[in-house]
Protein backbone atom coordinates (compact mmCIF):
# COMPACT_ATOMS: atom_id res chain seq x y z
CA UNK A 1 0.00 0.00 0.00
CA UNK A 2 1.11 3.50 -0.81
CA UNK A 3 0.84 6.05 2.00
CA UNK A 4 2.06 8.95 -0.10
CA UNK A 5 -0.06 12.02 -0.77
CA UNK A 6 0.41 12.18 -4.55
CA UNK A 7 -3.24 11.58 -5.42
CA UNK A 8 -4.62 10.85 -8.85
CA UNK A 9 -7.15 13.68 -8.55
CA UNK A 10 -6.95 17.39 -9.27
CA UNK A 11 -6.19 20.05 -6.64
CA UNK A 12 -9.18 21.17 -4.63
CA UNK A 13 -10.27 24.35 -2.92
CA UNK A 14 -11.43 24.05 0.66
CA UNK A 15 -14.90 25.54 1.19
CA UNK A 16 -15.13 28.77 3.15
CA UNK A 17 -17.57 28.40 6.03
CA UNK A 18 -18.83 31.43 7.93
CA UNK A 19 -20.50 30.88 11.27
CA UNK A 20 -23.01 33.48 12.42
CA UNK A 21 -22.27 34.38 16.02
CA UNK A 22 -25.98 34.06 16.83
CA UNK A 23 -26.42 30.65 15.24
CA UNK A 24 -27.17 27.65 17.44
CA UNK A 25 -24.06 25.64 16.61
CA UNK A 26 -22.54 23.10 18.96
CA UNK A 27 -19.33 21.12 19.05
CA UNK A 28 -20.62 17.60 18.54
CA UNK A 29 -18.77 14.46 19.62
CA UNK A 30 -19.00 11.70 17.03
CA UNK A 31 -20.60 8.69 18.72
CA UNK A 32 -20.81 5.08 17.66
CA UNK A 33 -23.22 2.34 18.59
CA UNK A 34 -20.68 -0.36 17.80
CA UNK A 35 -17.27 0.69 19.09
CA UNK A 36 -15.96 3.06 21.73
CA UNK A 37 -12.24 3.11 21.02
CA UNK A 38 -10.11 5.04 18.56
CA UNK A 39 -10.00 2.23 15.99
CA UNK A 40 -12.58 4.01 13.84
CA UNK A 41 -9.92 6.67 13.16
CA UNK A 42 -7.25 4.20 12.03
CA UNK A 43 -8.08 4.62 8.38
CA UNK A 44 -6.86 2.39 5.60
CA UNK A 45 -4.32 4.36 3.49
CA UNK A 46 -4.07 3.12 -0.06
CA UNK A 47 -2.90 4.67 -3.34
CA UNK A 48 -2.69 8.13 -1.83
CA UNK A 49 -6.25 8.06 -0.43
CA UNK A 50 -7.77 7.07 2.90
CA UNK A 51 -10.78 4.80 3.54
CA UNK A 52 -13.00 4.06 6.53
CA UNK A 53 -11.64 1.81 9.29
CA UNK A 54 -14.89 0.63 10.88
CA UNK A 55 -16.02 -2.35 8.78
CA UNK A 56 -12.88 -1.88 6.67
CA UNK A 57 -13.44 -2.63 3.01
CA UNK A 58 -17.22 -2.50 3.06
CA UNK A 59 -17.60 0.88 1.34
CA UNK A 60 -15.35 1.58 -1.62
CA UNK A 61 -15.22 5.38 -1.74
CA UNK A 62 -12.42 7.33 0.01
CA UNK A 63 -13.14 9.33 3.17
CA UNK A 64 -10.34 11.92 2.98
CA UNK A 65 -10.59 15.70 2.71
CA UNK A 66 -10.50 15.55 -1.08
CA UNK A 67 -13.59 13.35 -1.13
CA UNK A 68 -15.37 15.34 1.60
CA UNK A 69 -14.91 18.53 -0.43
CA UNK A 70 -16.12 16.77 -3.57
CA UNK A 71 -19.21 15.57 -1.74
CA UNK A 72 -19.93 19.16 -0.69
CA UNK A 73 -19.74 20.18 -4.35
CA UNK A 74 -22.12 17.33 -5.18
CA UNK A 75 -24.47 18.52 -2.43
CA UNK A 76 -24.66 21.90 -4.19
CA UNK A 77 -25.35 20.06 -7.45
CA UNK A 78 -28.29 18.32 -5.78
CA UNK A 79 -29.63 21.65 -4.51
CA UNK A 80 -29.39 23.09 -8.00
CA UNK A 81 -31.17 20.02 -9.38
CA UNK A 82 -34.04 20.17 -6.87
CA UNK A 83 -34.56 23.92 -6.96
CA UNK A 84 -32.87 24.55 -3.59
CA UNK A 85 -34.99 21.88 -1.91
CA UNK A 86 -33.40 19.28 0.34
CA UNK A 87 -36.20 16.78 -0.30
CA UNK A 88 -39.30 16.30 -2.42
CA UNK A 89 -41.31 14.33 0.16
CA UNK A 90 -44.43 16.14 1.42
CA UNK A 91 -43.19 16.16 5.02
CA UNK A 92 -44.74 19.48 6.03
CA UNK A 93 -43.55 21.45 9.05
CA UNK A 94 -44.16 18.81 11.72
CA UNK A 95 -41.14 16.60 11.01
CA UNK A 96 -39.40 16.05 14.35
CA UNK A 97 -37.02 13.07 14.12
CA UNK A 98 -34.93 12.55 10.98
CA UNK A 99 -32.40 9.90 9.92
CA UNK A 100 -29.85 10.57 7.16
CA UNK A 101 -28.46 7.21 6.01
CA UNK A 102 -24.95 7.33 4.55
CA UNK A 103 -24.50 10.95 5.61
CA UNK A 104 -20.86 11.21 4.45
CA UNK A 105 -19.62 14.71 5.26
CA UNK A 106 -22.99 15.51 6.81
CA UNK A 107 -23.85 18.34 4.40
CA UNK A 108 -27.50 17.33 3.91
CA UNK A 109 -28.05 16.63 7.61
CA UNK A 110 -26.59 19.98 8.67
CA UNK A 111 -28.66 21.92 6.14
CA UNK A 112 -31.81 20.04 7.15
CA UNK A 113 -31.16 20.71 10.84
CA UNK A 114 -30.77 24.41 10.05
CA UNK A 115 -34.02 24.43 8.09
CA UNK A 116 -35.96 22.49 10.77
CA UNK A 117 -34.56 23.70 14.12
CA UNK A 118 -37.26 21.83 16.07
CA UNK A 119 -36.28 18.49 14.50
CA UNK A 120 -33.66 16.08 15.83
CA UNK A 121 -31.45 15.06 12.89
CA UNK A 122 -29.18 12.00 13.08
CA UNK A 123 -26.62 11.31 10.36
CA UNK A 124 -25.23 7.76 10.14
CA UNK A 125 -22.09 6.67 8.32
CA UNK A 126 -19.13 4.29 8.51
CA UNK A 127 -16.66 7.20 8.65
CA UNK A 128 -16.30 9.90 11.35
CA UNK A 129 -15.57 12.67 8.83
CA UNK A 130 -18.33 15.10 9.76
CA UNK A 131 -17.47 18.59 11.08
CA UNK A 132 -17.21 19.31 14.80
CA UNK A 133 -19.35 22.45 14.71
CA UNK A 134 -22.92 21.59 13.75
CA UNK A 135 -26.41 22.85 14.63
CA UNK A 136 -27.40 21.89 18.16
CA UNK A 137 -30.20 19.67 16.83
CA UNK A 138 -27.85 17.62 14.63
CA UNK A 139 -25.64 14.70 15.66
CA UNK A 140 -23.70 11.96 13.91
CA UNK A 141 -23.25 8.28 14.68
CA UNK A 142 -20.88 5.68 13.28
CA UNK A 143 -22.86 2.59 12.43
CA UNK A 144 -23.53 -0.02 9.76
CA UNK A 145 -27.10 0.27 8.45
CA UNK A 146 -26.90 -3.25 6.99
CA UNK A 147 -27.13 -4.54 10.56
CA UNK A 148 -30.30 -4.55 12.69
CA UNK A 149 -31.47 -1.03 13.51
CA UNK A 150 -31.67 -0.45 17.25
CA UNK A 151 -32.92 3.12 17.47
CA UNK A 152 -34.99 3.78 20.58
CA UNK A 153 -37.58 5.91 18.78
CA UNK A 154 -39.15 5.92 15.35
CA UNK A 155 -38.51 8.57 12.73
CA UNK A 156 -40.82 10.90 10.86
CA UNK A 157 -38.46 11.11 7.87
CA UNK A 158 -35.63 8.89 6.55
CA UNK A 159 -33.37 10.17 3.78
CA UNK A 160 -30.60 8.52 1.80
CA UNK A 161 -28.53 9.70 -1.14
CA UNK A 162 -26.08 8.08 -3.58
CA UNK A 163 -26.05 4.67 -1.87
CA UNK A 164 -25.91 2.56 -5.04
CA UNK A 165 -23.47 -0.31 -4.50
CA UNK A 166 -23.25 0.54 -0.79
CA UNK A 167 -25.94 -1.69 0.73
CA UNK A 168 -25.94 -5.46 1.03
CA UNK A 169 -29.71 -5.73 0.56
CA UNK A 170 -32.04 -3.03 -0.69
CA UNK A 171 -35.19 -5.04 0.22
CA UNK A 172 -33.90 -5.28 3.79
CA UNK A 173 -33.12 -1.55 3.83
CA UNK A 174 -36.65 -0.68 2.66
CA UNK A 175 -38.16 -3.00 5.28
CA UNK A 176 -36.03 -1.62 8.09
CA UNK A 177 -36.88 1.92 7.01
CA UNK A 178 -40.59 1.06 7.01
CA UNK A 179 -40.38 -0.56 10.44
CA UNK A 180 -38.51 2.43 11.91
CA UNK A 181 -40.88 5.09 10.58
CA UNK A 182 -43.86 6.48 12.41
CA UNK A 183 -47.24 6.12 10.76
CA UNK A 184 -47.39 8.83 8.12
CA UNK A 185 -43.61 9.07 7.96
CA UNK A 186 -41.71 9.27 4.67
CA UNK A 187 -38.68 7.59 3.09
CA UNK A 188 -36.81 9.34 0.27
CA UNK A 189 -34.03 8.05 -2.00
CA UNK A 190 -31.92 10.39 -4.12
CA UNK A 191 -29.91 8.27 -6.53
CA UNK A 192 -27.85 8.27 -9.71
CA UNK A 193 -28.59 5.40 -12.07
CA UNK A 194 -25.86 3.57 -13.96
CA UNK A 195 -25.32 3.34 -16.95
CA UNK A 196 -24.95 6.77 -18.50
CA UNK A 197 -27.35 7.60 -21.34
CA UNK A 198 -27.65 9.66 -24.50
CA UNK A 199 -30.97 10.49 -26.17
CA UNK A 200 -29.51 11.29 -29.59
CA UNK A 201 -27.09 8.41 -30.14
CA UNK A 202 -23.93 10.49 -29.70
CA UNK A 203 -22.61 8.18 -26.97
CA UNK A 204 -21.07 5.24 -28.86
CA UNK A 205 -22.03 1.80 -27.59
CA UNK A 206 -18.39 0.81 -27.09
CA UNK A 207 -17.21 4.16 -25.71
CA UNK A 208 -14.85 4.24 -22.74
CA UNK A 209 -17.69 5.73 -20.65
CA UNK A 210 -19.94 2.75 -21.37
CA UNK A 211 -17.02 0.43 -20.61
CA UNK A 212 -16.55 2.17 -17.25
CA UNK A 213 -20.25 1.78 -16.41
CA UNK A 214 -20.18 -1.93 -17.30
CA UNK A 215 -17.09 -2.56 -15.18
CA UNK A 216 -18.56 -0.68 -12.19
CA UNK A 217 -21.71 -2.79 -12.37
CA UNK A 218 -19.57 -5.94 -12.65
CA UNK A 219 -17.66 -4.90 -9.52
CA UNK A 220 -20.97 -4.50 -7.71
CA UNK A 221 -22.08 -7.98 -8.79
CA UNK A 222 -18.83 -9.53 -7.54
CA UNK A 223 -19.33 -7.82 -4.17
CA UNK A 224 -23.06 -8.62 -4.02
CA UNK A 225 -23.86 -4.91 -4.15
CA UNK A 226 -26.74 -3.97 -6.44
CA UNK A 227 -25.63 -0.98 -8.48
CA UNK A 228 -28.82 -0.89 -10.54
CA UNK A 229 -31.47 -0.66 -7.83
CA UNK A 230 -33.19 2.42 -9.27
CA UNK A 231 -35.43 0.61 -11.81
CA UNK A 232 -36.69 -1.68 -9.02
CA UNK A 233 -36.82 0.78 -6.12
CA UNK A 234 -40.45 1.78 -6.51
CA UNK A 235 -41.68 -1.83 -6.58
CA UNK A 236 -39.44 -2.77 -3.65
CA UNK A 237 -40.74 0.14 -1.59
CA UNK A 238 -44.35 -0.81 -2.31
CA UNK A 239 -43.60 -4.44 -1.40
CA UNK A 240 -42.23 -3.23 1.95
CA UNK A 241 -45.55 -1.46 2.58
CA UNK A 242 -45.02 2.10 1.36
CA UNK A 243 -47.88 3.90 -0.36
CA UNK A 244 -48.11 7.05 -2.49
CA UNK A 245 -44.70 6.21 -3.97
CA UNK A 246 -43.60 8.95 -6.39
CA UNK A 247 -40.59 8.85 -8.71
CA UNK A 248 -39.13 11.95 -10.37
CA UNK A 249 -36.30 11.83 -12.90
CA UNK A 250 -33.70 14.50 -13.64
CA UNK A 251 -30.55 14.66 -15.77
CA UNK A 252 -26.96 15.50 -14.92
CA UNK A 253 -25.23 16.24 -18.25
CA UNK A 254 -21.63 15.06 -18.37
CA UNK A 255 -20.51 18.55 -19.38
CA UNK A 256 -21.85 21.86 -20.73
CA UNK A 257 -23.18 20.40 -23.98
CA UNK A 258 -26.93 21.22 -23.52
CA UNK A 259 -28.44 24.33 -25.10
CA UNK A 260 -30.94 24.65 -22.24
CA UNK A 261 -29.37 27.04 -19.73
CA UNK A 262 -30.42 25.14 -16.63
CA UNK A 263 -29.09 21.85 -17.98
CA UNK A 264 -25.93 23.62 -19.12
CA UNK A 265 -25.41 24.89 -15.55
CA UNK A 266 -25.98 21.40 -14.16
CA UNK A 267 -23.45 20.10 -16.67
CA UNK A 268 -20.89 22.69 -15.61
CA UNK A 269 -21.22 21.66 -11.97
CA UNK A 270 -21.22 17.98 -12.84
CA UNK A 271 -18.10 18.35 -14.97
CA UNK A 272 -16.26 19.53 -11.84
CA UNK A 273 -17.90 16.77 -9.79
CA UNK A 274 -16.76 14.08 -12.22
CA UNK A 275 -13.20 15.43 -12.27
CA UNK A 276 -12.78 14.09 -8.73
CA UNK A 277 -15.72 11.71 -8.43
CA UNK A 278 -14.87 9.28 -11.22
CA UNK A 279 -11.44 8.71 -9.72
CA UNK A 280 -12.92 8.31 -6.23
CA UNK A 281 -15.42 5.78 -7.55
CA UNK A 282 -12.84 3.84 -9.55
CA UNK A 283 -9.79 3.50 -7.31
CA UNK A 284 -10.83 0.79 -4.86
CA UNK A 285 -13.21 -1.00 -7.23
CA UNK A 286 -10.70 -1.32 -10.07
CA UNK A 287 -7.62 -2.12 -7.96
CA UNK A 288 -9.21 -4.35 -5.30
CA UNK A 289 -11.94 -6.08 -7.30
CA UNK A 290 -10.70 -6.10 -10.90
CA UNK A 291 -7.01 -6.37 -10.00
CA UNK A 292 -5.86 -3.35 -12.02
CA UNK A 293 -2.64 -1.54 -11.22
CA UNK A 294 -2.73 2.16 -10.40
CA UNK A 295 -0.78 2.83 -13.59
CA UNK A 296 -3.43 1.05 -15.66
CA UNK A 297 -6.15 3.03 -13.94
CA UNK A 298 -4.37 6.35 -14.49
CA UNK A 299 -4.26 5.77 -18.24
CA UNK A 300 -7.88 4.64 -18.32
CA UNK A 301 -9.03 7.72 -16.35
CA UNK A 302 -7.35 10.01 -18.88
CA UNK A 303 -9.38 8.35 -21.66
CA UNK A 304 -12.53 8.43 -19.50
CA UNK A 305 -12.26 12.14 -18.73
CA UNK A 306 -11.64 12.92 -22.39
CA UNK A 307 -14.89 11.13 -23.17
CA UNK A 308 -17.03 12.79 -20.49
CA UNK A 309 -15.63 16.23 -21.36
CA UNK A 310 -16.30 15.85 -25.10
CA UNK A 311 -19.16 18.26 -25.92
CA UNK A 312 -19.95 16.34 -29.07
CA UNK A 313 -21.10 13.46 -26.86
CA UNK A 314 -24.49 14.41 -25.41
CA UNK A 315 -24.45 12.05 -22.45
CA UNK A 316 -26.06 12.40 -19.04
CA UNK A 317 -26.48 10.53 -15.77
CA UNK A 318 -30.11 9.67 -14.94
CA UNK A 319 -30.96 11.10 -11.52
CA UNK A 320 -33.96 9.74 -9.62
CA UNK A 321 -35.78 10.91 -6.51
CA UNK A 322 -38.15 8.27 -5.13
CA UNK A 323 -40.23 8.83 -2.02
CA UNK A 324 -43.09 7.02 -0.30
CA UNK A 325 -45.19 7.18 2.84
CA UNK A 326 -45.85 4.67 5.60
CA UNK A 327 -49.64 4.43 6.06
C-alpha positions, 0 to 999 in steps of 0.5 A: 500500500502506498501512504504517499499524498500524490493523489490521482485527482486534481487540486481542490479548494477548501470551502469557506464556512462562515459561522453566524455568532448568533447561530445555534451551533454546537461542538458535537462528539461523534458517537458510535453504537458499535465501538468506543475506542479510537479504531474508527480513526485508524483509516486504511491508506491506499494509493494516496487516499484514505478509507474508513476503518470501521467495517474496513473494506465495506464501502469503496469510496475514500473518506479523505478531505479531497472526497469530503470537499467533492461531496460538498460540491455534489451537495450543491449540485443536488440543490441546483437540481431540486430547486434549492430543496433538500427533499421532495417528500411532502413532510410538512412542518411537523417533522421532528425526528430525521435519519440521514443514512450514509451521511458522508460529510454531513452536508445534507443533515446539517442543512436540514437541521438548520431548516428544521430547528425543532427536529432532531437530525441524526446522520449515520455513516461508517466514517467519522468525517463530519465537522465538529461544529454543527447545529445543536439539533444535529448529531452523527453516529458511526454505524452499519445500516446493513445490521439490525437497527436499534434506534430507541424511537421511530422517525418521521423522515428517513433520507438517503442519497447516492447509496448505489453499491453501498448496501448489502440488501435493498429489500432489507433496507426498505423494510427496516426503514418502514419498520422504523418510521412512524405512521405517516412518515416518509422515506426518500431516496436520491440516486444516480442510475448507472449506466450513462445515457444519451438520447440522440445516439452520440454516446457510442455503444463501445465508448470508454464511458460505457465500458466504465459503467459496465465494469462498475456494475460488474464490480458490484455484482462480484461484491453482491452490491446492487448498483442498478437498484433504481429501476426496481426501487419503486416496486421494492418500496411498495412491497415493503408497505409504502404507499403514495410512492412517487418517482421523479427523474432528472438529468446531470449532463456530463458537461456543458453540452446542452443548449438549455441554460439550466441543464448547461449549468448542471453540466458545468457543476457535474463536470467539476464533480466528475473530475474528482468523483470518477477517480474516487469511484474507480480506485478501490473498485478497479484495484481491489476487485478487478485487479488493475494496477494504479498505472493502468487506472491512471491511463484509463481515467485520462481516456474516461475524462476525455470522453465525459468532457467531449461536448460532441457526446451528449451524455447524461447521468439519470438522476432519480428521486423516489419517495413514499409514505408509511400508512 
